[in-house]
Amino acid sequence: MVVTTVTWEGLLAYCLAKPGAWQDEPWEGDVVAKVGGKIFAFFGSGATPSVGLKCGASREAADEWLLRYPGDASVMAYIGRSGWNTLLIGGAIPGDELIEAIDASYSAIVSKLPRKDRPGRDQARFVT
């Protein structure tokens, strides 16, 4: 999927176009994108256009975003210590970097899923 305009809605649509992705609202008014039952992107209500993503395997790795975009990247509450950041949409962070961050978050979450729950797997079993 090609994102022509980097907006909250456009990035949500990009997330939902990923294999096995689906939208959920685990807390009233807070939209998330999930794969295999795990959240890979937090969109919130859209009141503040931002997306929460797994930006690194550790807090130290995710801190690179804070250094590069101090006004537009912040540590997510509660799960920030695990490498999750909130990235503002429409600010200083270029759209292609937001797309790359979504791709990386999705890949990080999919890689931690049990093999049987990963999208794209052929569910058929062959007996030899």
DALINKA-V623889 format. One record per helix or strand. SS is the DSSP state (helix for helix, strand for strand). FROM is the first residue (numbers start at 1). LEN is the number of residues. If there is no record, write none. Layout:
SS & FROM & LEN
SS & FROM & LEN
This chain:
helix & 8 & 9
strand & 21 & 7
strand & 30 & 6
strand & 38 & 7
strand & 50 & 5
helix & 59 & 10
strand & 73 & 3
helix & 80 & 3
strand & 84 & 5
helix & 95 & 18
helix & 115 & 3
